Amino acid sequence: MKGVDFLSNISTLKYLHENKKPSLTDKKIAFYKKNFPLKASKHCCPQIILKDNALHEKLVQNSKLIGLIRPLLNKAFSYCPNKENMILLTDEDGYIIDIISSPEILLECFQKSIYLGTCLNFNSFGTTAVSIAKYENQLTILLGKDHSCPLLKNFNCISTPISINSKIIGFLNITTNSALEIQYFSGYIMILLDLIKATINNNESFFESIDSKKGKSFFLGCLLVNSNFLFTIKETEILYYIYLRKSSKQIVSTLFISSNTLKTHIQHIYQKLNISSSNECLNKIQLLLNI
C-alpha cells in the first residue's frame, strides 16, 4: 500500500505519548516577546548566520551527529505525502546544521535566508520553536502567527531538545504549513527522538534493547519510519508481541481481546505484508526494523 496518509500513521501512534501538545498560550507568547524582543535592524531577520570558515567549522564539529541522524530524517520525510513539510536539525546553540525538505521548500527557505548556518535563537530570530524549546528544555509548538519574525508567519513549528546523558546536543524541528496538522506531530517527533537517541547510543546494535522498558516505543517508531504500510493501533501492538515471540494466548491476555479477534487482526496483517505464515511474519518484521 503506497501513498500512505502520513497523519493517519501519526494519529494511530499518539497513544504512545498521550498528551497531544497544544500550541503555546497567548500569555506565554507575550512573555517571550516581551522578555526576548527581536532587536531592531536595517536587515530583515535572521540576524545571525554563519558563513564560510565559521560555517565549515560548525558542520565539521557536528559531522558525526549529522551523519547518524540524516538517514532517519530522510526516511521520515520520504514517507510524508505533504512535501511542504520540513525537518530541521540544529546544534545545541540553535544553528541549523541539516535541512530535509523538497527542492521547492528549500528554495523558499533560501530566499528567506534560512539555510545551513542560520541561527534560530532569540538573538537571531526572536521567538521561534527552537529558541523556546532551548529556554524551557522541552517540546514546544509555535504557530506561524506567533513568531516574532514576519518571514516565519507561514511556518507552524514543533521543536524538541535532543539530550544524551542529560546534555543537550541539538534540537529537532518539524515545520508544516498547516496549523491543524502541527498538533499531531508531538507523538511523531517524540518517536523520532527515541530513534535518534537509540542510534546515537548504540549505532551498531540499535535493537539490542527491544525488550527493554522503551522497546515498544523503539519498535513502533521503526515501523513508522521504515514501513509504507498503514497498520492500525491493534495491528501494530500485535506485531510487537509477535516479534517478542509471545504466544497467541499471551497476546489475547495482554490486549484483552478474544481469540477470534486476534485471528482477524493477524489475517489483516498477513494480507498487508503479503505473507502466509508466522515465520514469514517474523522475517518481514526483521526487515522493517533494519535501519
Backbone bond lengths (Angstrom), bond angles and torsions (degrees), N, CA, C in turn:
res aa  C-N    CA-C-N  psi(-1)  N-CA   C-N-CA  omega(-1)  CA-C   N-CA-C  phi
1 M - - - 1.464 - - 1.513 109.04 -
2 K 1.311 116.30 103.40 1.448 119.74 -179.75 1.521 109.28 -96.09
3 G 1.337 115.35 166.99 1.455 119.86 -179.27 1.509 112.00 69.57
4 V 1.318 117.24 35.41 1.463 121.30 -179.29 1.511 110.16 -63.28
5 D 1.325 117.05 138.95 1.460 121.03 177.30 1.517 109.29 -70.22
6 F 1.315 116.30 117.68 1.465 122.15 -173.84 1.520 111.56 -63.01
7 L 1.337 116.48 -43.11 1.460 119.23 -178.42 1.519 111.76 -65.51
8 S 1.313 117.58 -31.77 1.457 119.50 178.24 1.514 110.46 -63.24
9 N 1.339 117.28 -40.77 1.454 120.41 176.07 1.511 110.95 -60.96
10 I 1.321 116.12 -44.24 1.462 120.57 -178.04 1.525 110.41 -63.67
11 S 1.334 116.52 -46.17 1.453 118.96 -175.90 1.528 111.84 -65.55
12 T 1.350 117.65 -32.59 1.462 118.99 179.23 1.512 112.15 -72.42
13 L 1.325 116.50 -18.57 1.465 119.83 -179.01 1.524 112.87 -100.47
14 K 1.328 117.45 1.01 1.464 119.41 -173.62 1.535 111.91 -67.59
15 Y 1.334 117.66 -17.97 1.455 119.06 178.97 1.522 111.71 -65.73
16 L 1.345 117.09 -18.52 1.466 120.07 175.65 1.521 111.31 -64.45
17 H 1.310 114.68 -33.91 1.460 121.74 -178.19 1.534 106.10 -131.31
18 E 1.310 116.49 79.46 1.452 122.92 -164.96 1.526 113.59 -55.93
19 N 1.311 116.85 -28.60 1.458 118.22 -177.64 1.519 109.95 -83.84
20 K 1.335 115.34 95.52 1.457 120.18 173.30 1.521 107.09 -68.27
21 K 1.323 117.97 112.45 1.452 121.85 -168.66 1.530 112.44 -69.90
22 P 1.339 117.53 131.89 1.460 120.04 173.33 1.519 109.72 -82.15
23 S 1.324 116.28 162.97 1.455 119.10 174.47 1.532 108.45 -72.75
24 L 1.323 116.39 167.17 1.465 120.70 -177.32 1.521 111.60 -63.14
25 T 1.316 116.91 147.87 1.457 121.65 177.33 1.525 109.97 -72.44
26 D 1.335 116.05 157.74 1.469 120.78 178.30 1.520 110.91 -58.92
27 K 1.327 116.45 -35.95 1.467 120.60 -179.21 1.523 111.13 -64.50
28 K 1.333 116.32 -42.66 1.453 120.06 -178.89 1.525 110.88 -70.46
29 I 1.328 116.85 -38.30 1.465 120.53 177.75 1.522 110.10 -62.56
30 A 1.330 116.21 -42.64 1.468 120.66 178.45 1.528 110.43 -61.35
31 F 1.337 117.02 -37.33 1.466 121.01 178.59 1.522 110.66 -60.66
32 Y 1.328 116.45 -47.50 1.465 119.75 -177.74 1.524 111.52 -67.80
33 K 1.312 117.62 -40.65 1.458 120.02 -179.57 1.526 111.58 -66.81
34 K 1.343 116.00 -31.66 1.463 120.03 179.11 1.526 111.20 -75.94
35 N 1.320 116.81 -42.91 1.460 120.73 -174.49 1.529 113.73 -87.60
36 F 1.327 116.65 -19.90 1.463 120.27 178.48 1.523 109.29 -131.34
37 P 1.331 116.85 63.18 1.469 119.84 -177.14 1.521 111.50 -68.68
38 L 1.317 114.94 148.93 1.455 119.95 176.39 1.516 108.26 -75.47
39 K 1.316 117.14 122.46 1.460 121.10 -176.04 1.513 110.98 -65.40
40 A 1.331 114.93 142.22 1.460 120.65 178.57 1.520 109.91 -62.43
41 S 1.329 116.32 139.85 1.456 120.59 -178.74 1.515 109.76 -153.46
42 K 1.327 115.22 149.24 1.463 119.73 175.86 1.523 110.26 -69.34
43 H 1.304 115.51 -24.33 1.458 120.82 -178.08 1.526 110.16 -100.35
44 C 1.309 114.88 145.04 1.466 118.76 176.67 1.519 108.62 -68.42
45 C 1.337 116.70 145.83 1.450 119.79 179.35 1.534 109.11 -64.52
46 P 1.314 119.48 155.57 1.468 127.71 11.19 1.526 112.91 -76.25
47 Q 1.336 114.70 151.97 1.453 120.25 -176.39 1.527 112.97 -100.07
48 I 1.354 116.83 -10.06 1.464 120.51 179.09 1.523 108.78 -128.78
49 I 1.341 116.28 116.51 1.458 122.05 177.95 1.529 108.51 -138.20
50 L 1.316 115.98 124.30 1.462 119.84 176.36 1.525 109.48 -78.88
51 K 1.325 115.86 139.80 1.462 120.07 178.86 1.520 110.22 -137.81
52 D 1.315 114.79 163.24 1.460 123.10 173.14 1.533 111.90 51.02
53 N 1.329 117.10 -123.62 1.462 121.00 -174.47 1.523 112.96 -62.19
54 A 1.334 116.26 -38.66 1.468 120.15 -179.57 1.527 110.80 -64.09
55 L 1.335 116.62 -41.72 1.466 121.05 178.21 1.525 110.13 -67.00
56 H 1.326 116.30 -45.16 1.473 120.39 179.39 1.530 110.63 -57.71
57 E 1.322 116.48 -44.92 1.460 120.78 179.73 1.526 111.41 -62.58
58 K 1.334 116.62 -41.41 1.469 121.08 179.48 1.527 110.76 -63.10
59 L 1.326 117.25 -43.21 1.464 120.82 -179.40 1.520 111.94 -68.78
60 V 1.318 116.64 -37.10 1.465 120.42 176.84 1.524 110.22 -64.77
61 Q 1.332 116.77 -42.75 1.465 121.57 179.55 1.528 111.34 -59.37
62 N 1.329 116.42 -32.66 1.458 121.20 -175.71 1.526 112.89 -108.65
63 S 1.323 117.50 16.48 1.464 120.74 -174.24 1.529 112.50 -61.94
64 K 1.327 117.63 -37.88 1.462 119.93 179.83 1.523 110.95 -67.34
65 L 1.326 116.55 -42.80 1.467 121.12 177.94 1.529 110.23 -61.21
66 I 1.319 116.55 -46.33 1.468 121.09 -179.82 1.526 110.30 -61.72
67 G 1.324 116.61 -45.76 1.461 120.96 -177.76 1.516 113.46 -62.70
68 L 1.330 117.26 -36.32 1.462 121.00 -179.33 1.523 112.03 -74.82
69 I 1.321 116.44 -37.80 1.467 120.56 -171.74 1.526 113.23 -89.11
70 R 1.321 117.79 -31.49 1.467 120.18 -173.87 1.526 113.72 -54.86
71 P 1.352 120.68 -43.60 1.477 119.04 179.26 1.529 113.07 -58.45
72 L 1.331 116.94 -38.65 1.467 120.25 177.90 1.519 110.94 -64.72
73 L 1.319 116.86 -45.20 1.466 120.81 -177.43 1.529 111.04 -67.96
74 N 1.328 117.06 -37.31 1.467 119.99 177.36 1.523 111.13 -63.05
75 K 1.350 116.35 -42.12 1.460 119.52 178.73 1.522 110.92 -65.86
76 A 1.324 116.17 -42.72 1.463 120.20 179.80 1.516 110.29 -59.76
77 F 1.319 116.95 -43.24 1.465 120.47 -178.13 1.527 111.28 -71.57
78 S 1.336 117.55 -34.64 1.460 120.46 -176.23 1.516 112.58 -64.08
79 Y 1.346 117.63 -27.03 1.462 120.67 -179.88 1.519 112.17 -93.21
80 C 1.305 116.63 9.18 1.466 120.48 179.89 1.522 109.62 -98.44
81 P 1.350 119.09 114.95 1.461 120.58 -178.69 1.518 113.03 -68.61
82 N 1.337 117.31 -24.14 1.460 120.74 178.49 1.526 108.90 -86.40
83 K 1.314 116.20 95.44 1.461 120.63 -176.07 1.533 112.33 -79.40
84 E 1.328 116.14 6.30 1.464 119.17 173.16 1.526 110.67 -88.30
85 N 1.326 117.04 -3.57 1.457 120.48 173.51 1.523 109.54 -76.07
86 M 1.317 116.20 160.70 1.459 121.10 -178.97 1.518 109.45 -145.79
87 I 1.329 116.60 141.08 1.461 122.38 176.40 1.519 108.44 -116.09
88 L 1.325 116.25 125.76 1.463 122.14 178.72 1.514 110.38 -114.04
89 L 1.307 116.17 142.77 1.454 122.90 170.97 1.519 107.42 -118.92
90 T 1.333 117.42 126.98 1.456 120.57 176.73 1.528 109.56 -118.66
91 D 1.316 116.13 164.89 1.459 119.50 173.26 1.523 109.07 -82.08
92 E 1.327 117.03 -173.15 1.463 120.53 -175.75 1.525 113.43 -66.76
93 D 1.335 117.49 -17.55 1.461 121.59 -179.92 1.524 113.17 -98.23
94 G 1.330 116.74 0.34 1.456 120.29 177.24 1.518 114.96 92.88
95 Y 1.327 118.38 11.44 1.463 121.34 177.09 1.532 109.71 -84.66
96 I 1.326 117.34 130.51 1.459 121.24 -179.76 1.522 109.98 -66.75
97 I 1.344 115.90 125.92 1.465 120.49 179.11 1.529 111.87 -119.87
98 D 1.336 117.61 -6.67 1.463 120.55 173.88 1.523 109.08 -161.02
99 I 1.332 116.33 144.32 1.468 122.52 179.60 1.517 108.30 -135.12
100 I 1.335 116.79 128.49 1.459 122.17 177.37 1.524 108.11 -119.72
101 S 1.333 117.54 117.91 1.462 121.12 176.90 1.522 109.09 -169.03
102 S 1.321 116.36 -173.85 1.459 121.12 177.79 1.527 109.49 -81.01
103 P 1.340 118.17 159.08 1.465 120.68 178.44 1.526 112.91 -56.65
104 E 1.338 116.66 -36.26 1.460 120.21 -179.12 1.524 111.45 -64.64
105 I 1.331 116.72 -44.00 1.464 120.76 179.97 1.527 110.77 -70.69
106 L 1.330 116.73 -37.51 1.459 119.90 177.94 1.529 110.60 -62.70
107 L 1.336 117.04 -38.23 1.463 120.56 176.92 1.522 110.88 -65.00
108 E 1.335 116.11 -42.91 1.470 120.18 177.72 1.526 110.77 -60.81
109 C 1.321 116.48 -41.52 1.466 120.32 178.27 1.527 111.20 -65.07
110 F 1.319 116.41 -41.42 1.465 120.46 179.30 1.528 110.35 -59.71
111 Q 1.332 115.88 -40.85 1.468 120.26 179.22 1.527 112.12 -66.14
112 K 1.337 116.16 -22.13 1.462 121.30 178.05 1.534 112.14 -99.63
113 S 1.335 115.63 11.87 1.476 121.76 -179.38 1.521 112.61 62.15
114 I 1.334 115.46 35.01 1.464 121.13 175.40 1.515 107.73 -110.93
115 Y 1.322 116.43 100.81 1.457 121.71 -178.69 1.510 109.05 -157.02
116 L 1.338 117.51 -173.26 1.457 120.43 -178.42 1.521 110.13 -55.49
117 G 1.336 115.47 130.95 1.455 120.79 -179.94 1.518 114.16 96.82
118 T 1.347 117.15 -13.65 1.463 119.84 176.89 1.528 109.48 -69.61
119 C 1.321 116.41 135.78 1.462 121.42 -179.39 1.524 109.93 -96.57
120 L 1.334 116.59 132.65 1.468 121.99 -178.13 1.521 112.65 -106.92
121 N 1.332 118.24 19.26 1.466 119.16 -179.79 1.526 111.42 -85.34
122 F 1.335 116.39 179.09 1.459 121.48 -175.46 1.529 112.37 -57.79
123 N 1.331 117.19 -42.14 1.462 120.91 -175.49 1.522 112.67 -66.80
124 S 1.315 117.04 -26.28 1.452 121.04 -176.83 1.520 113.71 -96.01
125 F 1.332 116.30 -45.37 1.463 121.66 -172.55 1.527 113.51 -122.12
126 G 1.334 117.53 0.83 1.456 119.33 -175.75 1.515 110.70 71.83
127 T 1.310 116.11 -136.62 1.464 121.56 -177.76 1.527 110.77 -78.02
128 T 1.329 115.76 113.32 1.471 122.62 173.98 1.520 108.01 -133.91
129 A 1.326 116.40 165.70 1.471 119.65 177.49 1.522 110.58 -62.46
130 V 1.326 117.06 -37.31 1.459 120.72 -179.82 1.524 111.04 -68.11
131 S 1.345 117.07 -44.55 1.469 119.54 -177.83 1.528 111.27 -63.82
132 I 1.329 117.00 -37.92 1.466 120.20 179.96 1.534 110.28 -74.91
133 A 1.340 117.32 -40.74 1.471 120.01 176.89 1.527 110.47 -60.07
134 K 1.329 116.13 -36.01 1.466 121.07 177.83 1.528 110.41 -68.01
135 Y 1.327 116.80 -42.18 1.461 121.90 -178.60 1.523 111.18 -67.72
136 E 1.324 117.34 -41.84 1.471 121.33 -175.49 1.528 112.98 -95.77
137 N 1.321 116.38 -10.67 1.466 121.44 -178.28 1.533 111.66 55.27
138 Q 1.318 115.61 47.02 1.460 120.42 177.75 1.522 110.66 -159.98
139 L 1.327 115.26 166.54 1.450 121.06 179.42 1.518 110.92 -58.12
140 T 1.339 116.50 136.78 1.460 121.75 -177.33 1.519 110.61 -137.09
141 I 1.321 116.86 134.85 1.464 122.58 173.00 1.527 108.25 -111.81
142 L 1.335 116.00 130.79 1.463 120.62 179.03 1.528 108.74 -134.10
143 L 1.334 115.90 122.65 1.463 120.47 178.84 1.523 110.55 -76.41
144 G 1.319 115.87 156.40 1.450 120.62 -176.51 1.515 113.83 -55.85
145 K 1.311 116.91 -40.60 1.461 121.32 -176.99 1.523 112.73 -65.85
146 D 1.323 117.13 -16.40 1.465 120.91 -175.57 1.521 113.59 -97.50
147 H 1.330 118.11 -0.52 1.453 120.23 175.62 1.529 110.37 -71.20
148 S 1.313 115.81 148.30 1.463 120.06 176.66 1.515 111.38 -69.33
149 C 1.329 115.51 -38.10 1.459 120.81 -175.93 1.523 110.74 -89.92
150 P 1.344 117.55 126.85 1.473 120.40 -179.67 1.525 113.67 -62.81
151 L 1.336 117.68 -19.88 1.460 120.25 178.02 1.526 111.70 -61.85
152 L 1.335 116.41 -23.80 1.461 121.01 -174.33 1.534 112.98 -101.67
153 K 1.312 117.52 14.40 1.470 120.26 -174.22 1.529 113.55 -62.93
154 N 1.336 117.17 -23.63 1.468 120.64 178.56 1.527 112.54 -99.24
155 F 1.339 116.50 7.40 1.454 121.63 -176.78 1.530 109.78 -105.05
156 N 1.341 116.44 103.49 1.464 121.18 172.86 1.525 106.94 -92.17
157 C 1.328 116.78 122.29 1.470 120.42 -166.74 1.519 112.83 -125.67
158 I 1.330 114.66 147.85 1.461 121.75 169.48 1.520 106.76 -129.87
159 S 1.315 116.35 132.59 1.459 121.28 -175.86 1.519 110.48 -135.83
160 T 1.326 115.99 146.03 1.461 120.63 177.37 1.519 110.10 -142.60
161 P 1.333 117.67 144.73 1.464 120.02 176.21 1.528 110.80 -68.64
162 I 1.317 116.20 149.29 1.456 122.70 170.12 1.520 106.41 -105.83
163 S 1.315 117.07 108.50 1.467 121.69 -175.35 1.515 110.58 -115.22
164 I 1.315 116.32 131.99 1.460 123.06 175.38 1.526 107.51 -124.25
165 N 1.338 115.89 121.21 1.476 121.11 -177.98 1.531 111.03 54.58
166 S 1.331 114.85 44.60 1.474 123.27 176.71 1.526 113.57 68.40
167 K 1.316 117.63 11.17 1.459 121.23 178.41 1.520 109.41 -113.59
168 I 1.348 117.44 126.33 1.456 121.47 177.78 1.523 109.24 -74.77
169 I 1.336 115.58 123.39 1.461 119.91 179.38 1.527 112.21 -110.84
170 G 1.324 116.80 -5.39 1.457 120.08 179.42 1.512 111.17 172.64
171 F 1.336 115.46 -175.39 1.465 121.79 178.34 1.520 109.06 -136.21
172 L 1.333 115.12 140.64 1.458 122.58 175.16 1.520 107.57 -105.03
173 N 1.331 117.20 129.44 1.462 121.34 -176.01 1.522 109.57 -131.95
174 I 1.329 117.26 128.44 1.464 122.53 175.04 1.518 108.18 -113.55
175 T 1.328 115.38 133.32 1.464 121.71 -177.36 1.518 109.78 -122.99
176 T 1.323 116.03 137.72 1.462 121.38 177.11 1.516 109.10 -139.94
177 N 1.319 116.46 158.19 1.469 119.68 178.45 1.517 112.34 -87.54
178 S 1.323 117.44 -1.31 1.464 122.16 -178.32 1.532 111.02 -107.32
179 A 1.323 115.82 116.90 1.464 120.36 178.26 1.520 111.26 -64.21
180 L 1.335 117.44 -33.58 1.465 121.28 179.25 1.525 110.24 -71.19
181 E 1.310 116.43 -41.87 1.467 121.40 -176.64 1.522 112.43 -63.54
182 I 1.334 117.02 -34.69 1.467 120.28 -174.11 1.520 111.50 -62.96
183 Q 1.333 117.49 -27.23 1.458 120.38 -179.31 1.531 112.03 -62.98
184 Y 1.334 117.07 -25.99 1.463 120.92 -175.82 1.521 112.93 -90.86
185 F 1.338 116.53 -0.92 1.453 118.84 -176.82 1.526 112.93 -87.15
186 S 1.315 118.72 -5.88 1.464 119.90 -177.36 1.528 111.40 -62.96
187 G 1.344 117.53 -47.10 1.459 120.21 177.77 1.513 111.70 -64.69
188 Y 1.327 116.35 -40.53 1.458 121.39 -178.34 1.524 112.05 -64.69
189 I 1.345 116.78 -44.94 1.463 119.12 -177.44 1.531 110.70 -68.25
190 M 1.345 117.30 -31.19 1.464 119.75 178.12 1.533 110.99 -71.10
191 I 1.326 116.81 -34.66 1.458 120.20 175.98 1.527 109.99 -66.29
192 L 1.331 116.67 -44.19 1.459 120.32 175.75 1.522 110.87 -59.78
193 L 1.330 115.37 -38.70 1.462 119.80 179.43 1.524 110.88 -62.92
194 D 1.337 117.08 -41.91 1.470 120.85 176.12 1.531 110.78 -58.33
195 L 1.334 115.74 -44.43 1.461 120.06 -179.25 1.524 111.27 -65.01
196 I 1.318 116.17 -41.23 1.464 120.89 179.54 1.525 110.59 -62.18
197 K 1.329 116.29 -47.20 1.468 120.13 -179.83 1.523 111.16 -61.94
198 A 1.325 116.22 -42.72 1.452 119.63 179.79 1.523 111.18 -64.04
199 T 1.325 116.43 -40.36 1.459 121.31 179.67 1.521 111.09 -63.66
200 I 1.324 115.83 -42.67 1.458 120.58 -179.86 1.528 110.54 -67.71
201 N 1.327 116.69 -43.80 1.462 120.62 -176.21 1.526 113.26 -72.38
202 N 1.320 116.17 -31.53 1.463 118.89 -174.40 1.520 109.71 -149.70
203 N 1.295 116.39 70.55 1.458 120.75 -172.31 1.521 112.68 -63.94
204 E 1.324 119.10 -36.14 1.456 121.66 -175.33 1.522 112.84 -79.50
205 S 1.308 117.55 -31.11 1.469 119.60 -178.04 1.522 109.20 -133.22
206 F 1.327 113.32 65.85 1.456 121.45 -174.12 1.523 112.92 -53.99
207 F 1.312 117.46 -40.78 1.461 119.97 -171.97 1.521 114.19 -100.86
208 E 1.330 117.05 20.44 1.460 118.86 174.36 1.529 110.83 -64.22
209 S 1.358 116.56 -26.58 1.465 120.61 -176.88 1.520 112.14 -97.20
210 I 1.353 117.59 22.05 1.462 119.78 -177.11 1.525 112.25 -61.93
211 D 1.336 117.47 -25.50 1.457 120.27 179.49 1.522 112.66 -90.54
212 S 1.327 116.51 1.13 1.456 119.87 -178.70 1.516 110.91 -77.21
213 K 1.328 115.22 -179.18 1.465 120.50 -177.23 1.523 111.49 -58.78
214 K 1.346 116.96 -35.61 1.451 120.75 -178.47 1.525 111.83 -95.08
215 G 1.337 117.59 7.87 1.447 119.98 -176.01 1.507 113.84 -58.99
216 K 1.315 117.04 -39.66 1.456 120.22 -177.79 1.520 110.99 -64.19
217 S 1.312 116.63 -40.76 1.459 120.61 178.43 1.517 110.68 -63.12
218 F 1.354 117.31 -43.04 1.452 121.27 177.91 1.533 110.33 -60.79
219 F 1.324 115.31 -45.81 1.457 121.07 -177.29 1.525 111.32 -59.83
220 L 1.327 115.89 -51.60 1.466 120.24 -178.11 1.523 110.94 -64.78
221 G 1.322 116.05 -37.04 1.460 119.34 178.10 1.516 111.59 -62.37
222 C 1.331 116.33 -40.53 1.460 119.35 -179.66 1.519 111.28 -67.75
223 L 1.319 117.54 -38.08 1.456 119.37 176.15 1.524 110.23 -60.55
224 L 1.336 116.58 -39.76 1.455 120.81 179.45 1.523 110.79 -63.36
225 V 1.334 116.47 -44.92 1.460 120.42 -174.74 1.521 111.98 -76.63
226 N 1.336 117.39 -39.83 1.464 120.65 -170.04 1.522 115.25 -96.56
227 S 1.316 118.32 -11.36 1.459 119.78 -173.90 1.519 112.12 -112.65
228 N 1.306 115.81 140.12 1.470 119.52 172.87 1.529 110.30 -104.23
229 F 1.343 116.56 26.44 1.461 121.53 174.41 1.524 109.12 -102.63
230 L 1.315 115.32 146.90 1.454 120.28 179.05 1.524 109.33 -98.79
231 F 1.318 116.53 101.29 1.461 121.50 177.53 1.517 110.13 -97.60
232 T 1.332 115.92 145.17 1.456 120.17 173.92 1.526 108.99 -76.97
233 I 1.325 116.28 171.34 1.459 120.80 178.66 1.529 110.67 -57.20
234 K 1.327 115.99 -49.55 1.459 119.92 -177.84 1.522 111.78 -64.13
235 E 1.336 117.36 -40.78 1.454 120.25 179.14 1.528 110.79 -62.16
236 T 1.346 116.70 -40.25 1.456 120.68 179.77 1.524 110.74 -65.29
237 E 1.329 116.33 -42.13 1.464 120.40 177.85 1.529 110.90 -63.81
238 I 1.318 116.47 -42.02 1.463 120.29 179.89 1.529 110.45 -63.88
239 L 1.333 117.40 -40.45 1.467 120.73 176.50 1.525 110.70 -60.14
240 Y 1.319 115.81 -38.06 1.466 120.12 179.34 1.527 110.52 -62.57
241 Y 1.331 116.85 -46.89 1.465 119.67 -178.01 1.531 112.06 -72.79
242 I 1.327 117.04 -29.94 1.465 119.41 173.16 1.522 109.40 -63.46
243 Y 1.342 116.06 -41.57 1.462 120.57 179.17 1.529 111.45 -61.78
244 L 1.331 116.41 -34.03 1.464 120.97 178.66 1.532 112.51 -82.06
245 R 1.344 115.24 7.19 1.466 121.68 178.25 1.521 112.94 62.79
246 K 1.324 117.05 33.69 1.458 120.63 176.46 1.526 109.36 -77.24
247 S 1.303 116.49 145.68 1.461 121.07 178.50 1.525 110.03 -76.29
248 S 1.326 115.96 163.95 1.467 120.18 177.41 1.525 110.86 -58.07
249 K 1.328 115.75 -39.71 1.465 120.58 179.76 1.530 110.55 -62.51
250 Q 1.315 117.05 -41.86 1.471 120.89 179.75 1.529 111.52 -67.51
251 I 1.345 116.73 -39.35 1.466 120.34 179.63 1.517 110.71 -65.77
252 V 1.313 116.15 -45.16 1.476 121.18 178.79 1.523 110.33 -58.15
253 S 1.316 116.32 -43.83 1.462 121.52 -178.77 1.528 111.46 -67.56
254 T 1.320 116.56 -41.06 1.471 120.93 -177.21 1.519 111.72 -69.82
255 L 1.332 117.20 -40.33 1.468 121.44 -174.47 1.531 112.73 -94.75
256 F 1.325 116.51 -1.93 1.482 121.35 178.72 1.529 111.57 56.55
257 I 1.332 115.70 48.25 1.458 120.86 177.00 1.520 108.76 -125.80
258 S 1.331 116.53 165.42 1.463 120.36 179.92 1.528 110.29 -84.07
259 S 1.306 115.91 164.37 1.465 120.96 178.45 1.520 110.96 -62.15
260 N 1.322 116.97 -38.93 1.468 120.58 179.31 1.531 111.35 -65.34
261 T 1.335 115.34 -39.46 1.467 119.12 178.26 1.527 110.58 -64.12
262 L 1.328 116.42 -41.50 1.463 120.52 177.89 1.527 110.55 -61.26
263 K 1.340 116.71 -43.83 1.459 120.28 179.26 1.523 111.55 -60.38
264 T 1.321 116.30 -39.21 1.474 120.67 179.01 1.524 110.82 -64.71
265 H 1.339 116.47 -44.93 1.467 120.32 178.80 1.528 110.95 -61.74
266 I 1.328 115.96 -42.27 1.468 119.54 -178.95 1.529 110.69 -65.63
267 Q 1.345 117.27 -38.02 1.460 120.37 176.26 1.530 110.71 -59.53
268 H 1.336 116.22 -42.99 1.476 120.62 179.42 1.533 110.62 -64.97
269 I 1.327 115.61 -41.36 1.474 119.79 178.78 1.522 110.21 -62.04
270 Y 1.333 117.06 -45.95 1.459 121.23 -179.37 1.531 111.06 -61.58
271 Q 1.338 116.02 -39.37 1.465 119.76 178.35 1.531 110.61 -62.96
272 K 1.326 116.84 -42.94 1.464 120.59 -178.10 1.528 111.52 -69.03
273 L 1.332 116.35 -32.80 1.461 120.73 -179.92 1.526 112.41 -90.88
274 N 1.334 116.31 -5.88 1.476 122.53 -178.83 1.526 110.78 56.95
275 I 1.324 115.24 51.89 1.467 121.55 -179.10 1.531 109.04 -132.89
276 S 1.342 115.37 175.08 1.469 118.04 -177.88 1.527 113.23 -140.82
277 S 1.327 118.47 6.11 1.461 119.57 -178.99 1.523 111.27 -146.37
278 S 1.336 115.02 162.60 1.462 120.49 -179.65 1.528 111.90 -66.79
279 N 1.334 117.01 -35.63 1.464 119.61 178.09 1.519 111.44 -64.62
280 E 1.324 116.51 -40.70 1.458 120.67 175.93 1.528 110.57 -63.11
281 C 1.320 115.18 -37.54 1.457 120.55 179.55 1.530 110.38 -62.41
282 L 1.323 116.61 -45.78 1.459 120.93 178.73 1.529 111.17 -62.12
283 N 1.336 116.22 -40.80 1.462 119.71 178.19 1.523 111.69 -63.42
284 K 1.342 116.27 -40.98 1.467 120.80 178.66 1.527 110.57 -63.90
285 I 1.326 116.17 -42.39 1.469 120.09 179.43 1.522 109.98 -61.50
286 Q 1.328 116.18 -43.19 1.464 120.62 179.40 1.533 110.11 -58.94
287 L 1.319 116.31 -41.18 1.466 120.34 179.42 1.531 111.09 -65.32
288 L 1.333 116.03 -40.81 1.460 120.48 -179.30 1.523 111.57 -67.33
289 L 1.327 116.37 -27.60 1.466 120.18 -178.92 1.522 112.83 -88.33
290 N 1.312 116.22 -0.73 1.469 120.02 -176.70 1.518 110.41 -87.65
291 I 1.339 116.61 102.20 1.471 121.34 -179.37 1.525 108.98 -88.44
